[in-house]
Amino acid sequence: MPKSVLLVEDNAFLRETIRLSLQEHGVEVSEASNGEEAITILEKEQPQLLLLDLLMPKRDGYSVLSHIRERAYTFPVVILSNLSDYLDSEKCMKLGAKDYIIKSDMDEEDLWVKLQKYF
């Protein structure tokens, strides 16, 4: 079974960079540029892993996490954010996120190392 990720990120350059990196590791990547698109995709199919930005237009990452919790989806969610306040990561973990990665602190290989355990 191929690895699948839904990548939800409003920054097109960063989304493409992460997508290409994941694809190099054999991961099938679906993309959404905002929380509303993410929820539409999740209603049709669930990925093995969701990579989720927090600050996005239309619906933010917190709203997507709440939706996932309400639907009792079981795939892991990893937050990718530049919000480095402990309260943000704590709020995400309470909403069911499995990990919280600060975008400015990572490179593609660091990200891959962290994500492998979710497949």
LUMDORO-312617 format. One record per atom (N, C-alpha, C): residue number from 1; y, x, z; residue in one letter; atom name. Coordinates in steps of 0.001 Angstrom, whole numbers, plus 524288, in hexadecimal, padded with zeros to 5 digits. Layout:
k=NUM c2=Y c1=X c3=Z r=A a=CA
...
END
This chain:
k=1 c2=7FB57 c1=80353 c3=80000 r=M a=N
k=1 c2=80000 c1=80000 c3=80000 r=M a=CA
k=1 c2=804DD c1=80379 c3=80000 r=M a=C
k=2 c2=80857 c1=802AD c3=7FC34 r=P a=N
k=2 c2=80D01 c1=805F2 c3=7FC02 r=P a=CA
k=2 c2=810AC c1=804D8 c3=8009F r=P a=C
k=3 c2=8137C c1=808DB c3=80225 r=K a=N
k=3 c2=8175E c1=8083F c3=8064F r=K a=CA
k=3 c2=81C03 c1=8054D c3=8040F r=K a=C
k=4 c2=81E2F c1=801A4 c3=8071A r=S a=N
k=4 c2=822AC c1=7FEAF c3=80531 r=S a=CA
k=4 c2=826FE c1=7FE79 c3=8094E r=S a=C
k=5 c2=82BC3 c1=7FF10 c3=8076F r=V a=N
k=5 c2=8305E c1=7FEFC c3=80AD0 r=V a=CA
k=5 c2=83469 c1=7FB67 c3=80862 r=V a=C
k=6 c2=836FD c1=7F852 c3=80BAD r=L a=N
k=6 c2=83BB8 c1=7F5A1 c3=80A13 r=L a=CA
k=6 c2=84037 c1=7F8BA c3=80C6E r=L a=C
k=7 c2=84386 c1=7FACC c3=80915 r=L a=N
k=7 c2=84802 c1=7FDF2 c3=80AA3 r=L a=CA
k=7 c2=84CE5 c1=7FA8E c3=80A3A r=L a=C
k=8 c2=84F75 c1=7F9AF c3=80EA9 r=V a=N
k=8 c2=8541F c1=7F65F c3=80ED3 r=V a=CA
k=8 c2=858BE c1=7F9D4 c3=8105A r=V a=C
k=9 c2=85C06 c1=7FAF3 c3=80C88 r=E a=N
k=9 c2=86061 c1=7FEA1 c3=80D3E r=E a=CA
k=9 c2=864AD c1=7FD25 c3=8096D r=E a=C
k=10 c2=86981 c1=7FC81 c3=80B55 r=D a=N
k=10 c2=86DBC c1=7FAE4 c3=807DD r=D a=CA
k=10 c2=87038 c1=7FF6E c3=804DF r=D a=C
k=11 c2=86F67 c1=80438 c3=80686 r=N a=N
k=11 c2=87178 c1=808C0 c3=803C2 r=N a=CA
k=11 c2=86DC2 c1=80A22 c3=7FF51 r=N a=C
k=12 c2=86F7C c1=80942 c3=7FA7A r=A a=N
k=12 c2=86C10 c1=809EC c3=7F5E9 r=A a=CA
k=12 c2=86A1F c1=80F84 c3=7F55A r=A a=C
k=13 c2=86D73 c1=81364 c3=7F653 r=F a=N
k=13 c2=86BDA c1=818D7 c3=7F5D0 r=F a=CA
k=13 c2=86796 c1=81A28 c3=7F9CB r=F a=C
k=14 c2=86864 c1=8189E c3=7FEA0 r=L a=N
k=14 c2=8648B c1=819B5 c3=802B4 r=L a=CA
k=14 c2=85F74 c1=816BF c3=801A8 r=L a=C
k=15 c2=85FEA c1=811E4 c3=7FFE7 r=R a=N
k=15 c2=85B46 c1=80EC5 c3=7FEA6 r=R a=CA
k=15 c2=8580C c1=8117E c3=7FA60 r=R a=C
k=16 c2=85AA4 c1=81364 c3=7F65E r=E a=N
k=16 c2=857DE c1=8160B c3=7F21E r=E a=CA
k=16 c2=85562 c1=81B1E c3=7F40E r=E a=C
k=17 c2=85831 c1=81E13 c3=7F730 r=T a=N
k=17 c2=85625 c1=82304 c3=7F948 r=T a=CA
k=17 c2=85135 c1=82211 c3=7FC79 r=T a=C
k=18 c2=85158 c1=81E34 c3=7FFE2 r=I a=N
k=18 c2=84CC9 c1=81CFF c3=8032C r=I a=CA
k=18 c2=84853 c1=81AEB c3=7FFCE r=I a=C
k=19 c2=84991 c1=8177F c3=7FC12 r=R a=N
k=19 c2=8458A c1=81552 c3=7F89B r=R a=CA
k=19 c2=842AF c1=819A7 c3=7F5AF r=R a=C
k=20 c2=845A1 c1=81D38 c3=7F35E r=L a=N
k=20 c2=84335 c1=8217C c3=7F063 r=L a=CA
k=20 c2=83FCF c1=824EA c3=7F3E8 r=L a=C
k=21 c2=841A4 c1=825FB c3=7F895 r=S a=N
k=21 c2=83E9E c1=82923 c3=7FC42 r=S a=CA
k=21 c2=83986 c1=82675 c3=7FDB4 r=S a=C
k=22 c2=839BC c1=8216B c3=7FED4 r=L a=N
k=22 c2=83500 c1=81E82 c3=80039 r=L a=CA
k=22 c2=83136 c1=81E33 c3=7FB9E r=L a=C
k=23 c2=83359 c1=81D5F c3=7F6FC r=Q a=N
k=23 c2=82FFF c1=81D05 c3=7F25C r=Q a=CA
k=23 c2=82D31 c1=82236 c3=7F158 r=Q a=C
k=24 c2=82FAF c1=82693 c3=7F299 r=E a=N
k=24 c2=82D20 c1=82BAD c3=7F207 r=E a=CA
k=24 c2=8284D c1=82C14 c3=7F58C r=E a=C
k=25 c2=82833 c1=82903 c3=7F9B1 r=H a=N
k=25 c2=823C1 c1=828F7 c3=7FD54 r=H a=CA
k=25 c2=82002 c1=82473 c3=7FC2C r=H a=C
k=26 c2=8209A c1=82200 c3=7F79A r=G a=N
k=26 c2=81D02 c1=81DEA c3=7F5F8 r=G a=CA
k=26 c2=81E04 c1=81893 c3=7F850 r=G a=C
k=27 c2=822BF c1=817AE c3=7FA30 r=V a=N
k=27 c2=82412 c1=812B1 c3=7FCA0 r=V a=CA
k=27 c2=82699 c1=80F19 c3=7F89D r=V a=C
k=28 c2=824CA c1=80A2F c3=7F87A r=E a=N
k=28 c2=82752 c1=8062F c3=7F541 r=E a=CA
k=28 c2=82C02 c1=8042D c3=7F844 r=E a=C
k=29 c2=8309C c1=80441 c3=7F5D1 r=V a=N
k=29 c2=8356C c1=802DE c3=7F886 r=V a=CA
k=29 c2=837ED c1=7FE1C c3=7F601 r=V a=C
k=30 c2=838CB c1=7FA0D c3=7F92E r=S a=N
k=30 c2=83C0C c1=7F59C c3=7F7A3 r=S a=CA
k=30 c2=84157 c1=7F689 c3=7FA30 r=S a=C
k=31 c2=84572 c1=7F46B c3=7F7D2 r=E a=N
k=31 c2=84AAD c1=7F576 c3=7F9D9 r=E a=CA
k=31 c2=84DD1 c1=7F081 c3=7FA89 r=E a=C
k=32 c2=85137 c1=7F0AA c3=7FE6E r=A a=N
k=32 c2=85519 c1=7EC94 c3=7FF40 r=A a=CA
k=32 c2=85A24 c1=7EF43 c3=800F2 r=A a=C
k=33 c2=85E92 c1=7ED22 c3=7FF3F r=S a=N
k=33 c2=86393 c1=7EF9D c3=80081 r=S a=CA
k=33 c2=86677 c1=7ECDB c3=804F2 r=S a=C
k=34 c2=86420 c1=7E8A2 c3=806EF r=N a=N
k=34 c2=8667E c1=7E5FE c3=80B6F r=N a=CA
k=34 c2=86243 c1=7E2D4 c3=80E3E r=N a=C
k=35 c2=8639D c1=7E0E2 c3=812CB r=G a=N
k=35 c2=85FD6 c1=7DE10 c3=815FA r=G a=CA
k=35 c2=85DF7 c1=7D8FB c3=81396 r=G a=C
k=36 c2=86162 c1=7D663 c3=810BB r=E a=N
k=36 c2=85FE3 c1=7D177 c3=80E35 r=E a=CA
k=36 c2=85B9F c1=7D263 c3=80A1B r=E a=C
k=37 c2=85C55 c1=7D670 c3=806ED r=E a=N
k=37 c2=85855 c1=7D7D6 c3=80308 r=E a=CA
k=37 c2=85335 c1=7D942 c3=805BC r=E a=C
k=38 c2=8539F c1=7DC24 c3=80A05 r=A a=N
k=38 c2=84EEA c1=7DDC8 c3=80CE5 r=A a=CA
k=38 c2=84BCB c1=7D90A c3=80EB1 r=A a=C
k=39 c2=84E67 c1=7D53D c3=810EC r=I a=N
k=39 c2=84BB9 c1=7D096 c3=812E4 r=I a=CA
k=39 c2=84933 c1=7CD97 c3=80E68 r=I a=C
k=40 c2=84BDD c1=7CD38 c3=809F1 r=T a=N
k=40 c2=849A3 c1=7CA9A c3=8055F r=T a=CA
k=40 c2=84494 c1=7CD4A c3=803B7 r=T a=C
k=41 c2=8449E c1=7D272 c3=80392 r=I a=N
k=41 c2=83FEF c1=7D566 c3=80217 r=I a=CA
k=41 c2=83BA5 c1=7D49A c3=80627 r=I a=C
k=42 c2=83D04 c1=7D4E2 c3=80B24 r=L a=N
k=42 c2=8391B c1=7D467 c3=80F51 r=L a=CA
k=42 c2=83687 c1=7CF04 c3=80F6D r=L a=C
k=43 c2=83943 c1=7CB17 c3=80DA8 r=E a=N
k=43 c2=836FA c1=7C5D5 c3=80D7A r=E a=CA
k=43 c2=8329F c1=7C584 c3=80966 r=E a=C
k=44 c2=832C5 c1=7C902 c3=8057D r=K a=N
k=44 c2=82ED9 c1=7C8FC c3=80151 r=K a=CA
k=44 c2=82A58 c1=7CCB0 c3=80274 r=K a=C
k=45 c2=82B87 c1=7D139 c3=80498 r=E a=N
k=45 c2=82779 c1=7D51B c3=805A1 r=E a=CA
k=45 c2=8294B c1=7D8CB c3=809EF r=E a=C
k=46 c2=825A0 c1=7DA94 c3=80D0F r=Q a=N
k=46 c2=826EA c1=7DE24 c3=81142 r=Q a=CA
k=46 c2=82509 c1=7E3A4 c3=80FDB r=Q a=C
k=47 c2=8285A c1=7E786 c3=810C4 r=P a=N
k=47 c2=826E5 c1=7ECEC c3=80FB2 r=P a=CA
k=47 c2=8239F c1=7EF17 c3=81433 r=P a=C
k=48 c2=82188 c1=7F3C4 c3=8136F r=Q a=N
k=48 c2=81EF1 c1=7F673 c3=817C3 r=Q a=CA
k=48 c2=822FD c1=7F869 c3=81BA9 r=Q a=C
k=49 c2=827BA c1=7F976 c3=819BD r=L a=N
k=49 c2=82BDE c1=7FBA4 c3=81CFA r=L a=CA
k=49 c2=8311E c1=7F9D7 c3=81AEA r=L a=C
k=50 c2=834AE c1=7F8AD c3=81E7A r=L a=N
k=50 c2=839FE c1=7F744 c3=81D0D r=L a=CA
k=50 c2=83DAC c1=7FB7D c3=81F09 r=L a=C
k=51 c2=840BF c1=7FDC4 c3=81B7B r=L a=N
k=51 c2=844EB c1=80163 c3=81CF1 r=L a=CA
k=51 c2=849F9 c1=7FE51 c3=81C95 r=L a=C
k=52 c2=84CC2 c1=7FDFC c3=820EB r=L a=N
k=52 c2=8510B c1=7FA3E c3=82154 r=L a=CA
k=52 c2=8560E c1=7FCBD c3=8234A r=L a=C
k=53 c2=85A29 c1=7FC45 c3=8202E r=D a=N
k=53 c2=85F6A c1=7FDC7 c3=821D1 r=D a=CA
k=53 c2=8617C c1=7F978 c3=82567 r=D a=C
k=54 c2=8654C c1=7FAC1 c3=828A6 r=L a=N
k=54 c2=8677E c1=7F6C6 c3=82C28 r=L a=CA
k=54 c2=86C80 c1=7F45C c3=82A10 r=L a=C
k=55 c2=8701D c1=7F79B c3=8283E r=L a=N
k=55 c2=87530 c1=7F59E c3=8268C r=L a=CA
k=55 c2=8752D c1=7F4B4 c3=820AA r=L a=C
k=56 c2=874AB c1=7EFAC c3=81F3A r=M a=N
k=56 c2=87457 c1=7EE27 c3=819BA r=M a=CA
k=56 c2=87753 c1=7E912 c3=818E5 r=M a=C
k=57 c2=878AE c1=7E7FD c3=813FF r=P a=N
k=57 c2=87B35 c1=7E2FB c3=812D5 r=P a=CA
k=57 c2=87756 c1=7DE6A c3=81310 r=P a=C
k=58 c2=87972 c1=7D9CC c3=81348 r=K a=N
k=58 c2=876A9 c1=7D4C4 c3=8133D r=K a=CA
k=58 c2=8739E c1=7D3C7 c3=81843 r=K a=C
k=59 c2=86FA5 c1=7D6DB c3=8196C r=R a=N
k=59 c2=86CDA c1=7D683 c3=81E6A r=R a=CA
k=59 c2=86BB6 c1=7DC0C c3=8202B r=R a=C
k=60 c2=86CE4 c1=7DD2F c3=8250E r=D a=N
k=60 c2=86C08 c1=7E281 c3=826EF r=D a=CA
k=60 c2=86660 c1=7E34E c3=828A8 r=D a=C
k=61 c2=86526 c1=7E81D c3=82A0C r=G a=N
k=61 c2=85FDE c1=7E973 c3=82B9B r=G a=CA
k=61 c2=85E03 c1=7E698 c3=83074 r=G a=C
k=62 c2=8618F c1=7E58F c3=83412 r=Y a=N
k=62 c2=86012 c1=7E29E c3=838CD r=Y a=CA
k=62 c2=85E2D c1=7DD2B c3=83759 r=Y a=C
k=63 c2=860D8 c1=7DAC4 c3=8339D r=S a=N
k=63 c2=85F56 c1=7D590 c3=831C9 r=S a=CA
k=63 c2=859F4 c1=7D5B6 c3=82F2F r=S a=C
k=64 c2=858F5 c1=7D9CE c3=82C22 r=V a=N
k=64 c2=853D5 c1=7DA5D c3=8299F r=V a=CA
k=64 c2=84F9C c1=7DB19 c3=82DC9 r=V a=C
k=65 c2=850AC c1=7DE60 c3=831B7 r=L a=N
k=65 c2=84CE3 c1=7DF25 c3=835F6 r=L a=CA
k=65 c2=84BBC c1=7DA01 c3=838C5 r=L a=C
k=66 c2=84FB9 c1=7D6F0 c3=839BD r=S a=N
k=66 c2=84EF3 c1=7D1D7 c3=83C4A r=S a=CA
k=66 c2=84B98 c1=7CE47 c3=838F0 r=S a=C
k=67 c2=84C83 c1=7CE4E c3=833D4 r=H a=N
k=67 c2=84970 c1=7CB20 c3=83036 r=H a=CA
k=67 c2=843B2 c1=7CCC7 c3=83062 r=H a=C
k=68 c2=842BE c1=7D1DB c3=8304B r=I a=N
k=68 c2=83D67 c1=7D3E5 c3=8307C r=I a=CA
k=68 c2=83AB4 c1=7D232 c3=83581 r=I a=C
k=69 c2=83D87 c1=7D269 c3=839C1 r=R a=N
k=69 c2=83B57 c1=7D0DB c3=83ED5 r=R a=CA
k=69 c2=83A0D c1=7CB03 c3=83EDE r=R a=C
k=70 c2=83DA9 c1=7C7CB c3=83CCE r=E a=N
k=70 c2=83CCD c1=7C222 c3=83C9C r=E a=CA
k=70 c2=837F2 c1=7C0C1 c3=83966 r=E a=C
k=71 c2=8370E c1=7C3AB c3=8352B r=R a=N
k=71 c2=83299 c1=7C2AE c3=831B8 r=R a=CA
k=71 c2=82D93 c1=7C54D c3=833A3 r=R a=C
k=72 c2=82E0B c1=7C885 c3=837AD r=A a=N
k=72 c2=8298E c1=7CB51 c3=839F4 r=A a=CA
k=72 c2=826D8 c1=7CEDA c3=835FD r=A a=C
k=73 c2=829F1 c1=7D138 c3=83281 r=Y a=N
k=73 c2=827C9 c1=7D511 c3=82EEA r=Y a=CA
k=73 c2=825FF c1=7D9CA c3=83214 r=Y a=C
k=74 c2=821EF c1=7DC69 c3=83031 r=T a=N
k=74 c2=81FA4 c1=7E0A3 c3=83346 r=T a=CA
k=74 c2=8207D c1=7E618 c3=8310C r=T a=C
k=75 c2=822EF c1=7E697 c3=82C7A r=F a=N
k=75 c2=823D3 c1=7EBCD c3=82A4D r=F a=CA
k=75 c2=827DC c1=7EEB8 c3=82DA5 r=F a=C
k=76 c2=82757 c1=7F3EC c3=82DEB r=P a=N
k=76 c2=82B1D c1=7F6F3 c3=830F9 r=P a=CA
k=76 c2=8306E c1=7F73C c3=82E42 r=P a=C
k=77 c2=8347E c1=7F786 c3=83173 r=V a=N
k=77 c2=839D8 c1=7F80B c3=82F85 r=V a=CA
k=77 c2=83C17 c1=7FD1C c3=831AD r=V a=C
k=78 c2=83E24 c1=8004E c3=82E25 r=V a=N
k=78 c2=840D6 c1=8051A c3=82FAE r=V a=CA
k=78 c2=8468C c1=8047A c3=82E1B r=V a=C
k=79 c2=849F9 c1=80533 c3=831DD r=I a=N
k=79 c2=84F94 c1=804B7 c3=830ED r=I a=CA
k=79 c2=851AE c1=809DF c3=82ED6 r=I a=C
k=80 c2=854DC c1=80989 c3=82ABA r=L a=N
k=80 c2=857CC c1=80DFD c3=828AB r=L a=CA
k=80 c2=85D87 c1=80CA4 c3=82957 r=L a=C
k=81 c2=8603C c1=80F64 c3=82CCE r=S a=N
k=81 c2=865A2 c1=80E00 c3=82DE8 r=S a=CA
k=81 c2=868D4 c1=812D2 c3=82F3C r=S a=C
k=82 c2=86DE6 c1=81254 c3=82EAC r=N a=N
k=82 c2=87167 c1=81663 c3=830A6 r=N a=CA
k=82 c2=873BA c1=814D1 c3=835E2 r=N a=C
k=83 c2=8722E c1=8104C c3=837EB r=L a=N
k=83 c2=873E3 c1=80EC1 c3=83D25 r=L a=CA
k=83 c2=870B1 c1=811EC c3=84111 r=L a=C
k=84 c2=8733D c1=81565 c3=843CD r=S a=N
k=84 c2=87059 c1=818F4 c3=84734 r=S a=CA
k=84 c2=870AE c1=81778 c3=84CF7 r=S a=C
k=85 c2=872FF c1=8130E c3=84E2A r=D a=N
k=85 c2=8735E c1=81157 c3=85398 r=D a=CA
k=85 c2=86E04 c1=80F89 c3=8558B r=D a=C
k=86 c2=86CA5 c1=81126 c3=85A27 r=Y a=N
k=86 c2=867A0 c1=80FB7 c3=85C82 r=Y a=CA
k=86 c2=866EC c1=809CA c3=85CB4 r=Y a=C
k=87 c2=86B28 c1=806EB c3=85D97 r=L a=N
k=87 c2=86AC0 c1=80135 c3=85DFF r=L a=CA
k=87 c2=868F7 c1=7FEC2 c3=858DE r=L a=C
k=88 c2=86A95 c1=80107 c3=8547F r=D a=N
k=88 c2=868D8 c1=7FF06 c3=84F62 r=D a=CA
k=88 c2=862F4 c1=7FFBF c3=84EC5 r=D a=C
k=89 c2=8610B c1=8046A c3=85001 r=S a=N
k=89 c2=85B6A c1=80556 c3=84F6F r=S a=CA
k=89 c2=85853 c1=80205 c3=85355 r=S a=C
k=90 c2=85A5A c1=80167 c3=85804 r=E a=N
k=90 c2=857A7 c1=7FE25 c3=85BED r=E a=CA
k=90 c2=85752 c1=7F874 c3=85A1F r=E a=C
k=91 c2=85B9A c1=7F67F c3=857ED r=K a=N
k=91 c2=85BA7 c1=7F118 c3=855F5 r=K a=CA
k=91 c2=85795 c1=7F070 c3=851A1 r=K a=C
k=92 c2=85739 c1=7F442 c3=84E20 r=C a=N
k=92 c2=8536A c1=7F403 c3=849DC r=C a=CA
k=92 c2=84DD8 c1=7F412 c3=84BF4 r=C a=C
k=93 c2=84CD4 c1=7F757 c3=84FCB r=M a=N
k=93 c2=8478F c1=7F7A3 c3=8520A r=M a=CA
k=93 c2=84624 c1=7F27F c3=854B9 r=M a=C
k=94 c2=849DA c1=7F00B c3=85751 r=K a=N
k=94 c2=848D6 c1=7EAFC c3=859D5 r=K a=CA
k=94 c2=847AC c1=7E6C7 c3=855C6 r=K a=C
k=95 c2=849DB c1=7E76F c3=8510F r=L a=N
k=95 c2=848E1 c1=7E3B1 c3=84CD0 r=L a=CA
k=95 c2=843EE c1=7E50A c3=849C2 r=L a=C
k=96 c2=84136 c1=7E93C c3=84B53 r=G a=N
k=96 c2=83C2B c1=7EA5D c3=848F9 r=G a=CA
k=96 c2=83BD9 c1=7EF2D c3=8457C r=G a=C
k=97 c2=84020 c1=7F206 c3=844C3 r=A a=N
k=97 c2=83FE2 c1=7F6C0 c3=8418E r=A a=CA
k=97 c2=83C55 c1=7FAC7 c3=8442C r=A a=C
k=98 c2=8399F c1=7FDD9 c3=840FF r=K a=N
k=98 c2=83604 c1=801D9 c3=842FA r=K a=CA
k=98 c2=8389C c1=8072F c3=84379 r=K a=C
k=99 c2=83CA6 c1=80824 c3=84056 r=D a=N
k=99 c2=83F39 c1=80D39 c3=84069 r=D a=CA
k=99 c2=844DE c1=80C7F c3=83EB4 r=D a=C
k=100 c2=84819 c1=81053 c3=8400F r=Y a=N
k=100 c2=84DB2 c1=81025 c3=83EE8 r=Y a=CA
k=100 c2=84F44 c1=81597 c3=83D23 r=Y a=C
k=101 c2=850BE c1=81612 c3=8382F r=I a=N
k=101 c2=85214 c1=81B23 c3=835F8 r=I a=CA
k=101 c2=857DF c1=81B2C c3=83481 r=I a=C
k=102 c2=85A98 c1=81F3C c3=83656 r=I a=N
k=102 c2=8601A c1=81FE8 c3=834F6 r=I a=CA
k=102 c2=86048 c1=8227C c3=82F90 r=I a=C
k=103 c2=86291 c1=81FBA c3=82BC9 r=K a=N
k=103 c2=86291 c1=82192 c3=8265F r=K a=CA
k=103 c2=864FE c1=82700 c3=825D1 r=K a=C
k=104 c2=8694B c1=827F4 c3=82885 r=S a=N
k=104 c2=86BFD c1=82CF9 c3=827E8 r=S a=CA
k=104 c2=868E3 c1=83183 c3=82A35 r=S a=C
k=105 c2=864EF c1=83061 c3=82D68 r=D a=N
k=105 c2=861BD c1=83478 c3=82FDB r=D a=CA
k=105 c2=85CB0 c1=835A5 c3=82CEF r=D a=C
k=106 c2=85BAE c1=832F6 c3=8289C r=M a=N
k=106 c2=85697 c1=83390 c3=8260D r=M a=CA
k=106 c2=85728 c1=835C4 c3=82095 r=M a=C
k=107 c2=852EA c1=83812 c3=81EBB r=D a=N
k=107 c2=8527A c1=83937 c3=81931 r=D a=CA
k=107 c2=84D7D c1=83676 c3=81757 r=D a=C
k=108 c2=84C5F c1=836CD c3=81241 r=E a=N
k=108 c2=84800 c1=833BE c3=8102A r=E a=CA
k=108 c2=842C3 c1=8353E c3=81295 r=E a=C
k=109 c2=841E1 c1=83A4F c3=81381 r=E a=N
k=109 c2=83CDC c1=83BE9 c3=815BD r=E a=CA
k=109 c2=83C58 c1=83A2B c3=81B67 r=E a=C
k=110 c2=840A5 c1=83A73 c3=81E65 r=D a=N
k=110 c2=8408C c1=83878 c3=823CD r=D a=CA
k=110 c2=83F1A c1=832AE c3=823D1 r=D a=C
k=111 c2=8416B c1=82FD6 c3=82039 r=L a=N
k=111 c2=84052 c1=82A41 c3=81FE1 r=L a=CA
k=111 c2=83A8A c1=8295F c3=81EB9 r=L a=C
k=112 c2=83869 c1=82C36 c3=81AF0 r=W a=N
k=112 c2=832EF c1=82B8A c3=81987 r=W a=CA
k=112 c2=82F5C c1=82CBA c3=81E2A r=W a=C
k=113 c2=83079 c1=830E4 c3=82101 r=V a=N
k=113 c2=82D54 c1=8324E c3=8258B r=V a=CA
k=113 c2=82D53 c1=82DD3 c3=8297A r=V a=C
k=114 c2=831D8 c1=82B7B c3=82A69 r=K a=N
k=114 c2=8322D c1=82728 c3=82E2F r=K a=CA
k=114 c2=82F5F c1=82241 c3=82C40 r=K a=C
k=115 c2=82F86 c1=82151 c3=8271E r=L a=N
k=115 c2=82D64 c1=81C6E c3=82506 r=L a=CA
k=115 c2=8277E c1=81C74 c3=82443 r=L a=C
k=116 c2=8252A c1=820F2 c3=823A3 r=Q a=N
k=116 c2=81F8B c1=8213B c3=82278 r=Q a=CA
k=116 c2=81C2B c1=81E4F c3=8265E r=Q a=C
k=117 c2=81DB1 c1=81E46 c3=82B4A r=K a=N
k=117 c2=81A7B c1=81BBD c3=82F47 r=K a=CA
k=117 c2=81A42 c1=815D3 c3=82EAD r=K a=C
k=118 c2=81D9F c1=81391 c3=82B70 r=Y a=N
k=118 c2=81DBB c1=80DE2 c3=82AD6 r=Y a=CA
k=118 c2=81A55 c1=80BEF c3=82656 r=Y a=C
k=119 c2=817C4 c1=80F83 c3=8238E r=F a=N
k=119 c2=81465 c1=80DEB c3=81F31 r=F a=CA
k=119 c2=80EB4 c1=80E2C c3=820B9 r=F a=C
END
